[in-house]
Amino acid sequence: KAGVTQTPRYLIKTRGQQVTLSCSPISGHRSVSWYQQTPGQGLQFLFEYFSETQRNKGNFPGRFSGRQFSNSRSEMNVSTLELGDSALYLCASSKLSTIADTQYFGPGTRLTVL
Amino acid sequence: GIQVEQSPPDLILQEGANSTLRCNFSDSVNNLQWFHQNPWGQLINLFYIPSGTKQNGRLSATTVATERYSLLYISSSQTTDSGVYFCAVSREYGNKLVFGAGTILRVKS
């Protein structure tokens, strides 16, 4: 079974631009979560989607948004990029959402903002 | 929110040595996972262990939920074990993991 895939793997943007990252979960998984990893703040939860609905949200500004499609694929968007948005963005999928479940992570998208 | 503390922050081992990594958490949880982050950044799931003990080859983990800690044991370490080990917990409905700061493990040959 294929794992979680993320595209693109690397991205360079300039301040003020916007970016869209994509995540395809493991087949049969309906929950998709996004995390940001930076050297200063570590790994932080952004949001979780299940059945096209946002179920949980972390403490990030409204510039960070996401959505999930009917095939469970998810996208996250960051508008008006800032230098501090440079990070590794990780997507995770799990089968269940009504109870805690094992999460499987993708390889990540490394975003650099210049 | 829930706090997760991992110790030690750094660990250097000689190949073949054993080690124990610890994760303390501040509240009851319904999910606890251990991950290994490889040099390319991917988080590899090691254990889903909100309570009890599990073993997988040279790795084993124990979570004592009533005392709010988990231990990851690595036996006969190899250079490929190097990397960052994270403990992550959740007490939310759904999947919202809170990560510890990680333990950086270096195994020397």
Backbone of each chain as ProteinMPNN parsed JSONL, in Angstrom:
{"seq_chain_A": "KAGVTQTPRYLIKTRGQQVTLSCSPISGHRSVSWYQQTPGQGLQFLFEYFSETQRNKGNFPGRFSGRQFSNSRSEMNVSTLELGDSALYLCASSKLSTIADTQYFGPGTRLTVL", "coords_chain_A": {"N_chain_A": [[0.862, -1.188, 0.0], [0.604, 2.173, -0.874], [2.319, 4.914, 0.666], [1.809, 8.008, 2.5], [1.732, 10.78, 0.409], [3.338, 13.805, -0.603], [3.266, 16.881, -2.279], [4.614, 19.949, -3.629], [7.984, 18.656, -3.1], [9.988, 20.429, -2.461], [10.148, 23.968, -2.205], [10.481, 27.319, -3.161], [9.761, 30.549, -2.296], [8.874, 34.058, -2.376], [8.577, 36.762, -0.011], [5.278, 37.786, 0.744], [4.062, 36.419, -1.323], [1.794, 33.695, -2.144], [1.174, 30.234, -1.283], [0.474, 26.848, -2.163], [0.15, 23.677, -0.84], [0.128, 20.14, -1.286], [-1.408, 17.065, -0.289], [-1.683, 13.599, -0.326], [-3.451, 11.085, 1.173], [-2.912, 7.837, 2.733], [-4.424, 5.124, 1.061], [-7.81, 4.656, 1.809], [-7.672, 5.958, 4.203], [-9.195, 8.539, 6.044], [-8.755, 10.746, 7.54], [-6.847, 13.671, 7.624], [-4.042, 15.409, 8.7], [-2.146, 18.39, 9.339], [1.142, 19.61, 9.935], [3.596, 21.904, 11.148], [7.069, 22.255, 11.061], [9.717, 23.804, 12.618], [13.043, 24.976, 13.43], [13.019, 26.561, 15.728], [10.465, 26.416, 16.974], [9.76, 23.768, 16.897], [7.731, 20.877, 16.271], [4.51, 21.618, 15.281], [1.014, 21.52, 15.475], [-1.221, 22.176, 12.842], [-3.855, 21.929, 11.492], [-6.681, 19.642, 11.242], [-8.432, 17.529, 9.033], [-11.423, 15.806, 8.281], [-13.546, 13.861, 6.406], [-13.982, 16.055, 4.676], [-14.341, 18.143, 6.417], [-13.167, 20.52, 8.758], [-11.8, 19.444, 11.726], [-10.16, 19.871, 13.934], [-8.126, 22.569, 15.077], [-5.072, 24.305, 15.127], [-2.993, 26.83, 16.765], [-2.595, 29.007, 14.759], [-2.221, 31.844, 12.548], [-4.87, 33.3, 10.489], [-3.88, 33.3, 7.937], [-3.074, 30.844, 7.287], [-4.61, 28.16, 5.848], [-6.806, 25.441, 4.985], [-8.075, 22.604, 3.126], [-10.168, 19.801, 2.338], [-10.731, 17.276, -0.026], [-13.299, 15.283, -1.684], [-12.127, 12.84, -2.196], [-10.44, 12.493, -0.13], [-7.941, 13.66, -0.38], [-5.843, 16.404, 0.501], [-5.288, 19.929, 0.747], [-3.142, 22.584, 1.745], [-2.986, 26.067, 2.286], [-1.0, 28.949, 2.296], [-1.146, 32.291, 2.717], [0.14, 35.55, 1.802], [3.004, 35.311, 2.412], [5.487, 35.105, 4.981], [8.844, 35.621, 6.25], [9.188, 33.974, 8.436], [7.626, 31.814, 7.886], [9.058, 29.915, 6.663], [9.767, 26.576, 6.649], [9.466, 23.038, 7.429], [6.787, 21.348, 6.179], [4.55, 19.035, 7.221], [2.442, 16.324, 6.477], [-0.073, 14.168, 7.726], [-1.786, 11.06, 7.822], [-4.638, 9.191, 8.95], [-6.682, 6.349, 9.763], [-9.021, 6.42, 11.273], [-11.151, 8.813, 12.875], [-12.853, 9.242, 14.92], [-11.931, 8.176, 17.213], [-8.765, 8.165, 18.927], [-6.001, 7.458, 16.826], [-3.426, 5.684, 15.044], [-1.088, 7.746, 13.444], [0.245, 8.369, 10.236], [3.008, 9.662, 8.59], [3.834, 11.809, 5.823], [6.569, 12.576, 3.493], [7.054, 15.279, 3.626], [7.045, 18.821, 2.809], [9.422, 21.101, 2.002], [9.565, 24.387, 2.632], [10.886, 27.413, 1.621], [11.132, 30.781, 2.327], [11.987, 33.741, 0.851]], "CA_chain_A": [[0.0, 0.0, 0.0], [1.418, 3.379, -0.959], [2.281, 5.76, 1.848], [1.339, 9.375, 2.335], [2.569, 11.526, -0.534], [3.212, 15.252, -0.535], [3.879, 17.614, -3.388], [5.935, 19.537, -4.079], [8.885, 18.333, -1.992], [10.735, 21.646, -2.142], [9.494, 25.148, -2.744], [11.077, 28.599, -2.782], [8.853, 31.665, -2.567], [9.297, 35.336, -1.8], [7.628, 37.367, 0.925], [4.082, 38.35, 0.144], [3.402, 35.471, -2.224], [1.032, 32.648, -1.487], [1.632, 28.906, -1.679], [-0.455, 25.738, -1.918], [0.801, 22.384, -0.689], [-0.828, 19.064, -1.477], [-1.169, 15.827, 0.47], [-2.558, 12.47, -0.629], [-3.325, 10.144, 2.283], [-2.91, 6.407, 2.447], [-5.725, 4.685, 0.575], [-8.705, 4.221, 2.885], [-7.581, 6.884, 5.346], [-10.094, 9.661, 5.831], [-8.324, 11.892, 8.336], [-5.582, 14.264, 7.214], [-3.592, 16.475, 9.59], [-0.978, 19.131, 8.874], [2.033, 20.081, 10.982], [4.719, 22.74, 10.741], [8.267, 22.015, 11.863], [10.784, 24.796, 12.53], [14.057, 24.759, 14.475], [12.716, 27.291, 16.947], [9.191, 26.027, 17.591], [9.548, 22.332, 16.836], [6.592, 20.393, 15.493], [3.278, 22.213, 15.763], [-0.199, 21.117, 14.771], [-1.912, 23.245, 12.117], [-5.279, 21.578, 11.451], [-7.045, 18.284, 10.855], [-9.653, 17.401, 8.258], [-12.053, 14.493, 8.183], [-14.754, 13.96, 5.575], [-14.05, 17.406, 4.103], [-14.651, 19.106, 7.476], [-12.07, 20.764, 9.697], [-12.192, 18.934, 13.034], [-9.313, 20.487, 14.952], [-7.323, 23.657, 14.539], [-4.014, 24.772, 16.014], [-2.909, 28.268, 17.016], [-1.916, 29.682, 13.663], [-3.054, 32.931, 12.023], [-5.799, 32.977, 9.416], [-3.186, 33.164, 6.643], [-2.941, 29.401, 7.071], [-5.916, 27.555, 5.651], [-6.73, 24.136, 4.331], [-9.331, 22.006, 2.713], [-10.071, 18.388, 1.988], [-11.618, 16.92, -1.121], [-14.11, 14.085, -1.455], [-11.278, 11.649, -2.264], [-9.605, 12.621, 1.084], [-6.748, 14.475, -0.607], [-5.951, 17.68, 1.212], [-4.376, 21.014, 0.407], [-3.069, 23.713, 2.665], [-2.612, 27.301, 1.622], [-0.467, 30.023, 3.136], [-1.185, 33.538, 1.952], [1.006, 36.626, 2.264], [4.101, 34.614, 3.083], [6.467, 35.828, 5.789], [10.093, 34.873, 6.375], [9.015, 32.975, 9.49], [6.863, 30.652, 7.409], [10.019, 28.917, 6.182], [9.607, 25.42, 7.535], [9.089, 21.755, 6.834], [5.364, 21.124, 6.398], [4.305, 17.594, 7.207], [1.055, 15.889, 6.431], [-0.24, 12.836, 8.301], [-3.125, 10.506, 7.635], [-5.027, 8.073, 9.805], [-7.887, 5.707, 9.263], [-10.187, 6.792, 12.056], [-11.091, 10.12, 13.505], [-13.743, 9.303, 16.076], [-11.081, 7.875, 18.365], [-7.356, 8.349, 18.595], [-5.549, 6.424, 15.91], [-2.048, 5.846, 14.571], [-0.915, 8.673, 12.33], [1.358, 8.066, 9.346], [3.441, 10.926, 8.016], [4.46, 11.904, 4.526], [7.967, 13.022, 3.508], [7.135, 16.702, 3.901], [7.371, 19.854, 1.822], [10.302, 22.101, 2.616], [9.267, 25.713, 2.087], [11.82, 28.497, 1.939], [10.603, 32.089, 1.97], [13.104, 34.695, 0.74]], "C_chain_A": [[0.889, 1.225, 0.0], [1.248, 4.211, 0.304], [1.675, 7.112, 1.54], [2.292, 10.099, 1.378], [2.276, 13.011, -0.427], [3.905, 15.868, -1.733], [3.655, 19.101, -3.191], [6.818, 19.167, -2.887], [9.682, 19.562, -1.545], [10.086, 22.822, -2.857], [10.232, 26.384, -2.255], [10.13, 29.695, -3.225], [9.453, 32.944, -1.995], [8.194, 35.884, -0.897], [6.452, 37.967, 0.179], [3.356, 37.417, -0.82], [2.529, 34.515, -1.428], [1.484, 31.295, -2.032], [0.548, 27.877, -1.339], [0.328, 24.432, -1.906], [-0.256, 21.296, -0.759], [-0.421, 17.811, -0.723], [-2.182, 14.773, 0.03], [-2.381, 11.411, 0.45], [-3.208, 8.703, 1.8], [-4.325, 6.0, 2.027], [-6.581, 4.15, 1.716], [-8.663, 5.097, 4.12], [-8.417, 8.127, 5.055], [-9.708, 10.91, 6.617], [-6.961, 12.358, 7.84], [-5.261, 15.417, 8.159], [-2.346, 17.116, 9.006], [-0.191, 19.644, 10.071], [3.126, 20.945, 10.36], [5.9, 22.423, 11.646], [9.31, 23.088, 11.572], [11.799, 24.531, 13.62], [13.692, 25.434, 15.797], [11.489, 26.786, 17.689], [8.931, 24.531, 17.574], [8.37, 21.979, 15.942], [5.304, 20.915, 16.099], [2.114, 21.833, 14.855], [-0.856, 22.334, 14.115], [-3.417, 23.013, 12.108], [-5.454, 20.129, 11.012], [-8.359, 18.335, 10.082], [-10.122, 15.949, 8.235], [-13.364, 14.678, 7.437], [-15.021, 15.404, 5.155], [-14.379, 18.488, 5.136], [-13.438, 19.277, 8.38], [-12.523, 20.357, 11.095], [-11.418, 19.584, 14.17], [-8.474, 21.57, 14.297], [-6.281, 24.046, 15.575], [-4.025, 26.287, 16.111], [-2.077, 28.974, 15.953], [-2.831, 30.776, 13.122], [-3.895, 32.479, 10.824], [-5.161, 32.876, 8.041], [-2.997, 31.687, 6.279], [-4.345, 28.799, 6.949], [-5.75, 26.215, 4.946], [-8.088, 23.711, 3.835], [-9.08, 20.541, 2.386], [-11.119, 18.094, 0.927], [-12.327, 15.597, -0.837], [-13.283, 12.796, -1.543], [-10.249, 11.626, -1.124], [-8.292, 13.359, 0.855], [-6.948, 15.84, 0.044], [-4.943, 18.677, 0.649], [-4.32, 21.985, 1.571], [-2.512, 24.905, 1.913], [-2.062, 28.278, 2.647], [-0.443, 31.278, 2.278], [-0.23, 34.555, 2.581], [2.176, 36.075, 3.075], [5.032, 35.569, 3.824], [7.72, 34.948, 5.904], [9.953, 33.729, 7.383], [8.203, 31.765, 9.084], [7.774, 29.592, 6.805], [10.038, 27.752, 7.156], [9.453, 24.154, 6.715], [7.616, 21.538, 7.184], [5.072, 19.643, 6.177], [2.813, 17.309, 7.245], [1.002, 14.473, 7.005], [-1.65, 12.344, 8.015], [-3.375, 9.392, 8.629], [-6.39, 7.582, 9.354], [-9.135, 6.247, 9.948], [-10.057, 8.218, 12.555], [-11.966, 10.195, 14.735], [-13.016, 8.928, 17.359], [-9.647, 8.117, 17.95], [-6.861, 7.177, 17.77], [-4.116, 6.72, 15.483], [-2.015, 6.803, 13.391], [0.348, 8.315, 11.561], [1.705, 9.329, 8.574], [4.014, 10.771, 6.619], [5.867, 12.449, 4.635], [8.142, 14.51, 3.742], [7.395, 17.555, 2.673], [8.222, 20.888, 2.538], [10.123, 23.423, 1.898], [10.309, 26.708, 2.56], [11.219, 29.796, 1.433], [11.759, 33.097, 1.995], [12.6, 36.142, 0.785]], "O_chain_A": [[1.829, 1.31, 0.79], [0.187, 4.217, 0.928], [1.107, 7.334, 0.47], [3.512, 10.029, 1.532], [1.142, 13.427, -0.194], [4.982, 15.437, -2.144], [2.624, 19.498, -2.648], [6.398, 19.364, -1.747], [10.007, 19.699, -0.365], [9.552, 22.69, -3.958], [10.571, 26.488, -1.076], [9.743, 29.76, -4.392], [10.417, 32.908, -1.229], [7.028, 35.508, -1.018], [6.611, 38.576, -0.879], [2.172, 37.606, -1.099], [2.53, 34.527, -0.197], [2.094, 31.214, -3.098], [-0.187, 28.021, -0.362], [1.07, 24.125, -2.839], [-1.398, 21.5, -0.344], [0.765, 17.535, -0.542], [-3.387, 15.024, 0.016], [-1.28, 10.889, 0.627], [-3.384, 8.403, 0.619], [-5.307, 6.489, 2.587], [-6.141, 3.301, 2.491], [-9.528, 4.99, 4.99], [-8.354, 8.693, 3.964], [-10.256, 11.99, 6.398], [-6.043, 11.559, 7.658], [-6.095, 16.292, 8.393], [-1.587, 16.48, 8.275], [-0.762, 20.056, 11.081], [3.525, 20.747, 9.213], [5.745, 22.333, 12.864], [9.734, 23.264, 10.43], [11.465, 23.924, 14.638], [14.024, 24.925, 16.867], [11.488, 26.74, 18.919], [7.967, 24.071, 18.185], [8.057, 22.689, 14.987], [5.026, 20.692, 17.278], [2.231, 21.832, 13.63], [-1.026, 23.379, 14.742], [-4.172, 23.815, 12.657], [-4.539, 19.487, 10.496], [-9.275, 19.081, 10.429], [-9.327, 15.01, 8.179], [-14.182, 15.531, 7.783], [-16.141, 15.903, 5.268], [-14.664, 19.627, 4.767], [-12.765, 18.306, 8.725], [-13.524, 20.872, 11.595], [-11.966, 19.819, 15.246], [-8.153, 21.494, 13.111], [-6.58, 24.109, 16.767], [-4.936, 26.949, 15.613], [-0.987, 29.474, 16.231], [-4.055, 30.672, 13.214], [-3.658, 31.425, 10.236], [-5.797, 32.428, 7.087], [-2.79, 31.339, 5.117], [-5.163, 28.928, 7.861], [-4.695, 25.906, 4.392], [-9.104, 24.36, 4.084], [-7.945, 20.108, 2.187], [-12.241, 18.598, 0.979], [-12.002, 14.89, 0.117], [-13.699, 11.765, -1.015], [-9.305, 10.836, -1.149], [-7.59, 13.657, 1.821], [-8.063, 16.355, 0.125], [-3.885, 18.3, 0.143], [-5.301, 22.187, 2.286], [-1.674, 24.765, 1.022], [-2.607, 28.411, 3.743], [0.209, 31.314, 1.235], [0.153, 34.429, 3.744], [2.308, 36.345, 4.269], [5.323, 36.674, 3.365], [7.681, 33.735, 5.694], [10.527, 32.655, 7.203], [8.096, 30.8, 9.84], [7.321, 28.497, 6.473], [10.297, 27.93, 8.346], [9.328, 24.186, 5.49], [7.247, 21.544, 8.358], [5.312, 19.087, 5.105], [2.043, 17.965, 7.948], [1.916, 13.676, 6.796], [-2.595, 13.132, 7.973], [-2.445, 8.731, 9.092], [-7.14, 8.279, 8.671], [-10.158, 6.499, 9.312], [-8.953, 8.755, 12.64], [-11.834, 11.131, 15.525], [-13.429, 9.311, 18.453], [-9.348, 8.259, 16.765], [-7.261, 6.035, 17.996], [-3.656, 7.859, 15.553], [-2.81, 6.688, 12.458], [1.382, 7.999, 12.148], [0.841, 9.979, 7.985], [4.599, 9.743, 6.278], [6.329, 12.757, 5.734], [9.249, 14.966, 4.027], [7.891, 17.083, 1.65], [7.81, 21.472, 3.54], [10.473, 23.571, 0.728], [10.576, 26.827, 3.755], [10.844, 29.909, 0.266], [12.419, 33.281, 3.018], [13.398, 37.076, 0.705]]}, "seq_chain_B": "GIQVEQSPPDLILQEGANSTLRCNFSDSVNNLQWFHQNPWGQLINLFYIPSGTKQNGRLSATTVATERYSLLYISSSQTTDSGVYFCAVSREYGNKLVFGAGTILRVKS", "coords_chain_B": {"N_chain_B": [[-2.639, 23.917, 27.641], [-1.721, 20.459, 27.013], [1.477, 19.365, 28.151], [4.603, 18.179, 26.948], [7.495, 16.519, 27.746], [10.733, 15.583, 26.873], [13.494, 13.458, 27.512], [16.918, 12.235, 27.458], [17.955, 15.442, 26.03], [20.003, 15.207, 24.189], [21.997, 12.49, 23.017], [24.758, 10.439, 22.899], [26.024, 7.508, 21.61], [27.984, 4.516, 21.613], [28.265, 2.188, 18.987], [26.306, -0.713, 19.405], [25.645, -0.319, 22.024], [23.091, 0.08, 24.6], [20.062, 2.013, 25.102], [17.851, 4.303, 26.794], [15.064, 6.26, 26.28], [13.086, 8.92, 27.468], [9.727, 10.059, 28.018], [7.701, 12.431, 29.355], [4.422, 13.405, 30.234], [1.836, 15.843, 30.793], [-0.843, 15.4, 31.347], [-3.749, 13.243, 31.211], [-3.905, 10.993, 28.423], [-5.141, 9.974, 25.181], [-3.804, 8.993, 23.118], [-0.577, 8.035, 22.218], [2.409, 8.281, 20.589], [5.536, 7.14, 19.311], [8.122, 8.405, 17.322], [10.61, 8.246, 14.741], [12.72, 10.521, 13.28], [14.119, 10.758, 10.195], [17.242, 11.645, 8.474], [16.313, 13.025, 6.236], [14.037, 14.173, 6.958], [11.615, 12.828, 7.182], [9.059, 11.543, 9.248], [8.978, 8.595, 10.931], [6.821, 6.161, 11.963], [7.101, 4.537, 15.019], [5.936, 3.324, 17.335], [2.577, 2.959, 18.41], [1.288, 3.657, 21.346], [-0.561, 4.125, 23.785], [-0.826, 2.958, 26.246], [0.677, 0.297, 28.197], [2.99, -2.246, 26.959], [5.121, -2.708, 24.171], [6.923, -4.451, 21.608], [9.329, -4.348, 18.999], [11.458, -5.858, 17.217], [14.674, -4.674, 17.818], [13.745, -2.582, 19.239], [11.704, -1.376, 21.883], [8.827, -0.328, 23.763], [7.324, 1.263, 26.552], [4.473, 2.4, 28.193], [3.325, 4.032, 30.986], [0.459, 4.918, 31.865], [-0.934, 5.864, 34.093], [1.02, 7.084, 35.567], [1.931, 8.905, 33.839], [4.072, 8.731, 31.896], [6.337, 7.628, 29.325], [8.54, 5.206, 27.967], [11.166, 4.609, 25.701], [13.016, 2.001, 24.51], [16.14, 1.226, 23.154], [17.973, -1.313, 21.926], [21.239, -2.768, 21.456], [22.388, -0.765, 19.685], [22.616, 0.713, 16.394], [24.365, 2.41, 13.73], [22.508, 3.355, 11.973], [20.395, 3.941, 13.567], [20.65, 6.504, 14.323], [19.466, 9.867, 14.611], [16.511, 11.862, 15.174], [14.366, 11.367, 17.862], [10.997, 11.422, 18.539], [8.379, 11.943, 20.856], [4.893, 11.932, 20.891], [1.716, 13.133, 21.853], [-1.86, 12.92, 22.401], [-4.931, 14.28, 23.532], [-7.209, 15.026, 22.557], [-10.404, 14.935, 20.876], [-10.419, 13.195, 17.905], [-7.537, 13.677, 15.818], [-4.912, 15.262, 16.999], [-1.892, 15.861, 17.504], [0.449, 16.56, 20.073], [3.731, 17.414, 20.209], [6.832, 16.43, 21.756], [10.06, 17.994, 22.364], [11.985, 16.38, 21.354], [14.62, 13.872, 21.176], [17.938, 13.904, 20.326], [19.752, 11.491, 18.826], [22.913, 10.088, 18.474], [24.765, 7.628, 17.026], [27.818, 6.13, 17.185], [30.296, 4.5, 15.2]], "CA_chain_B": [[-2.673, 22.641, 26.94], [-0.859, 19.41, 27.526], [2.923, 19.571, 27.983], [5.359, 16.951, 26.722], [8.928, 16.722, 27.974], [11.55, 14.423, 26.523], [14.872, 13.468, 28.021], [17.722, 13.456, 27.445], [17.855, 16.157, 24.754], [21.037, 14.682, 23.296], [22.568, 11.24, 23.49], [25.783, 9.875, 22.005], [26.256, 6.116, 21.968], [28.854, 3.687, 20.805], [27.498, 1.115, 18.355], [26.158, -1.893, 20.255], [25.162, 0.053, 23.357], [21.644, 0.194, 24.797], [19.659, 3.337, 25.59], [16.458, 4.517, 27.198], [14.573, 7.619, 26.091], [11.922, 9.11, 28.322], [8.726, 11.058, 27.644], [6.748, 12.748, 30.418], [3.335, 14.25, 29.77], [1.252, 16.533, 31.95], [-2.263, 15.103, 31.555], [-4.129, 11.946, 30.631], [-3.903, 11.027, 26.965], [-5.769, 8.84, 24.509], [-2.921, 8.597, 22.025], [0.836, 8.334, 22.403], [3.199, 7.658, 19.539], [6.964, 7.411, 19.191], [8.548, 8.536, 15.933], [12.01, 8.485, 14.424], [12.829, 11.389, 12.118], [15.365, 10.452, 9.496], [17.954, 12.86, 8.048], [15.589, 13.711, 5.173], [12.9, 14.851, 7.574], [10.405, 12.029, 7.325], [8.741, 10.951, 10.539], [8.639, 7.186, 10.793], [6.088, 5.711, 13.137], [7.715, 3.397, 15.695], [4.944, 2.671, 18.18], [1.348, 3.582, 18.911], [1.32, 2.995, 22.645], [-1.14, 4.937, 24.855], [-0.592, 2.249, 27.5], [1.213, -1.04, 28.015], [4.33, -2.494, 26.44], [5.208, -3.309, 22.844], [8.289, -4.681, 21.134], [9.496, -4.528, 17.567], [12.881, -6.073, 16.989], [15.553, -4.138, 18.87], [13.054, -1.484, 19.902], [10.516, -1.661, 22.677], [8.299, 0.869, 24.42], [6.408, 1.052, 27.671], [3.778, 3.589, 28.67], [2.605, 3.912, 32.26], [-0.471, 6.035, 31.709], [-1.319, 6.394, 35.408], [2.115, 7.93, 36.058], [2.143, 9.896, 32.773], [5.354, 8.698, 31.218], [6.588, 6.539, 28.396], [9.957, 4.932, 27.749], [11.546, 3.916, 24.462], [14.28, 1.287, 24.678], [16.841, 0.811, 21.943], [19.048, -2.239, 22.303], [22.259, -3.066, 20.429], [22.2, 0.337, 18.736], [23.346, 0.721, 15.13], [24.526, 3.784, 13.229], [21.254, 3.729, 11.296], [19.437, 4.418, 14.58], [20.869, 7.938, 14.542], [18.373, 10.728, 14.178], [15.765, 12.488, 16.26], [13.234, 10.578, 18.319], [9.93, 12.256, 19.084], [7.189, 11.425, 21.504], [3.762, 12.82, 20.626], [0.517, 12.69, 22.563], [-3.1, 13.626, 22.108], [-6.065, 14.04, 24.419], [-8.336, 15.638, 21.868], [-11.243, 14.163, 19.969], [-9.758, 13.252, 16.61], [-6.083, 13.535, 15.78], [-4.177, 16.508, 17.178], [-0.746, 15.451, 18.293], [1.367, 17.532, 20.673], [5.046, 16.789, 20.174], [7.932, 16.875, 22.587], [11.148, 18.648, 21.633], [12.8, 15.355, 20.711], [15.95, 13.462, 21.643], [18.863, 13.694, 19.207], [20.596, 10.329, 19.09], [24.04, 9.866, 17.562], [25.413, 6.34, 17.279], [29.134, 6.134, 16.546], [30.838, 3.162, 14.905]], "C_chain_B": [[-1.697, 21.656, 27.54], [0.606, 19.702, 27.206], [3.612, 18.221, 27.831], [6.842, 17.261, 26.883], [9.684, 15.444, 27.657], [12.952, 14.582, 27.1], [15.575, 12.176, 27.627], [17.544, 14.2, 26.121], [18.851, 15.65, 23.724], [21.622, 13.418, 23.894], [23.565, 10.741, 22.449], [26.115, 8.47, 22.503], [27.317, 5.497, 21.065], [27.983, 2.571, 20.212], [27.482, -0.118, 19.254], [25.623, -1.581, 21.634], [23.63, 0.104, 23.372], [21.309, 1.585, 25.307], [18.186, 3.348, 25.948], [16.119, 5.983, 27.032], [13.263, 7.754, 26.868], [11.028, 10.237, 27.804], [7.767, 11.221, 28.812], [5.654, 13.638, 29.847], [2.474, 14.684, 30.957], [-0.206, 16.182, 32.237], [-2.575, 13.74, 30.942], [-4.23, 12.068, 29.114], [-4.659, 9.823, 26.411], [-4.923, 8.344, 23.344], [-1.496, 8.956, 22.416], [1.586, 7.578, 21.321], [4.657, 8.059, 19.694], [7.31, 7.407, 17.703], [10.071, 8.669, 15.883], [12.033, 9.377, 13.188], [14.172, 11.151, 11.448], [16.024, 11.737, 8.978], [17.238, 13.636, 6.951], [14.29, 14.344, 5.686], [11.652, 14.009, 7.761], [10.257, 11.448, 8.721], [8.268, 9.525, 10.318], [8.009, 6.712, 12.088], [6.755, 4.469, 13.736], [6.672, 2.615, 16.494], [3.737, 3.587, 18.379], [1.106, 2.92, 20.254], [0.768, 3.9, 23.744], [-1.045, 4.269, 26.227], [0.039, 0.9, 27.185], [2.606, -1.078, 27.434], [4.241, -3.147, 25.07], [6.665, -3.486, 22.475], [8.272, -4.872, 19.637], [10.99, -4.632, 17.291], [13.719, -5.572, 18.145], [14.907, -2.992, 19.651], [11.899, -2.011, 20.738], [10.091, -0.371, 23.364], [7.337, 0.452, 25.511], [5.788, 2.375, 28.036], [3.038, 3.247, 29.952], [1.68, 5.109, 32.335], [-0.817, 6.676, 33.051], [-0.236, 7.31, 35.976], [2.591, 8.912, 34.993], [3.577, 9.92, 32.257], [5.417, 7.501, 30.298], [8.09, 6.423, 28.198], [10.141, 4.206, 26.422], [12.929, 3.31, 24.688], [14.861, 0.925, 23.311], [17.992, -0.087, 22.381], [19.986, -2.461, 21.124], [22.221, -2.031, 19.314], [23.113, 0.211, 17.512], [23.421, 2.156, 14.626], [23.262, 4.27, 12.537], [20.162, 4.165, 12.271], [19.591, 5.914, 14.833], [19.708, 8.748, 13.979], [17.704, 11.343, 15.394], [14.549, 11.629, 16.578], [12.231, 11.496, 18.999], [8.87, 11.402, 19.764], [6.079, 12.422, 21.214], [2.52, 12.252, 21.286], [-0.69, 13.488, 22.108], [-4.121, 13.3, 23.183], [-7.337, 14.619, 23.812], [-9.174, 14.587, 21.151], [-10.649, 14.302, 18.578], [-8.255, 13.151, 16.756], [-5.393, 14.894, 15.846], [-3.019, 16.185, 18.095], [0.035, 16.654, 18.81], [2.704, 16.831, 20.812], [5.961, 17.317, 21.274], [9.018, 17.478, 21.711], [12.093, 17.653, 20.971], [14.085, 15.042, 21.449], [16.799, 13.199, 20.409], [19.813, 12.566, 19.589], [21.675, 10.221, 18.028], [24.698, 8.555, 17.952], [26.706, 6.299, 16.477], [29.632, 4.713, 16.342], [32.238, 3.019, 15.462]], "O_chain_B": [[-0.945, 21.981, 28.458], [0.932, 20.216, 26.136], [3.255, 17.247, 28.494], [7.373, 18.159, 26.229], [9.32, 14.361, 28.116], [13.507, 15.679, 27.163], [14.931, 11.138, 27.474], [17.019, 13.62, 25.17], [18.574, 15.664, 22.524], [21.733, 13.283, 25.113], [23.245, 10.638, 21.265], [26.444, 8.276, 23.673], [27.51, 5.904, 19.919], [27.07, 2.075, 20.873], [28.513, -0.517, 19.795], [25.189, -2.486, 22.347], [22.973, 0.161, 22.333], [22.163, 2.264, 25.878], [17.395, 2.529, 25.48], [16.802, 6.851, 27.576], [12.45, 6.831, 26.918], [11.5, 11.222, 27.236], [7.099, 10.268, 29.214], [5.939, 14.534, 29.053], [2.392, 13.998, 31.976], [-0.755, 16.612, 33.252], [-1.747, 13.163, 30.237], [-4.597, 13.12, 28.59], [-4.8, 8.796, 27.076], [-5.289, 7.384, 22.666], [-1.24, 10.061, 22.894], [1.412, 6.37, 21.163], [4.974, 9.16, 20.145], [6.87, 6.548, 16.938], [10.717, 9.129, 16.825], [11.438, 9.038, 12.165], [15.227, 11.321, 12.061], [15.416, 12.806, 9.041], [17.536, 14.814, 6.754], [13.548, 14.969, 4.928], [10.717, 14.439, 8.436], [11.212, 10.927, 9.298], [7.29, 9.279, 9.613], [8.588, 6.845, 13.166], [6.951, 3.47, 13.044], [6.544, 1.399, 16.346], [3.863, 4.806, 18.498], [0.753, 1.741, 20.304], [1.539, 4.401, 24.562], [-1.17, 4.936, 27.254], [-0.045, 0.413, 26.058], [3.315, -0.072, 27.415], [3.406, -4.02, 24.832], [7.536, -2.766, 22.964], [7.353, -5.465, 19.072], [11.688, -3.627, 17.153], [13.524, -5.969, 19.294], [15.482, -2.498, 20.621], [11.211, -2.958, 20.357], [10.885, 0.555, 23.527], [6.639, -0.557, 25.413], [6.494, 3.374, 28.178], [2.239, 2.311, 30.004], [2.063, 6.179, 32.808], [-0.976, 7.894, 33.136], [-0.529, 8.205, 36.77], [3.541, 9.663, 35.215], [4.213, 10.972, 32.187], [4.689, 6.52, 30.445], [8.818, 7.415, 28.254], [9.373, 3.31, 26.071], [13.884, 4.014, 25.015], [14.172, 0.395, 22.439], [18.877, 0.341, 23.122], [19.592, -2.358, 19.962], [22.043, -2.371, 18.145], [24.22, -0.32, 17.589], [22.64, 3.012, 15.041], [22.981, 5.469, 12.52], [19.129, 4.693, 11.858], [18.746, 6.521, 15.492], [19.064, 8.359, 13.005], [18.256, 11.345, 16.494], [13.805, 11.22, 15.687], [12.571, 12.247, 19.913], [8.522, 10.31, 19.314], [6.299, 13.631, 21.284], [2.298, 11.041, 21.281], [-0.573, 14.563, 21.521], [-4.169, 12.178, 23.686], [-8.384, 14.692, 24.455], [-8.702, 13.488, 20.861], [-10.401, 15.418, 18.122], [-7.763, 12.589, 17.734], [-5.308, 15.596, 14.838], [-3.15, 16.23, 19.318], [0.254, 17.631, 18.093], [2.804, 15.784, 21.451], [5.883, 18.481, 21.669], [8.92, 17.477, 20.483], [12.908, 18.03, 20.129], [14.575, 15.843, 22.244], [16.444, 12.387, 19.555], [20.576, 12.673, 20.55], [21.39, 10.258, 16.831], [25.14, 8.394, 19.09], [26.696, 6.416, 15.252], [29.426, 3.838, 17.182], [32.857, 1.966, 15.313]]}, "name": "protein", "num_of_chains": 2, "seq": "KAGVTQTPRYLIKTRGQQVTLSCSPISGHRSVSWYQQTPGQGLQFLFEYFSETQRNKGNFPGRFSGRQFSNSRSEMNVSTLELGDSALYLCASSKLSTIADTQYFGPGTRLTVLGIQVEQSPPDLILQEGANSTLRCNFSDSVNNLQWFHQNPWGQLINLFYIPSGTKQNGRLSATTVATERYSLLYISSSQTTDSGVYFCAVSREYGNKLVFGAGTILRVKS"}
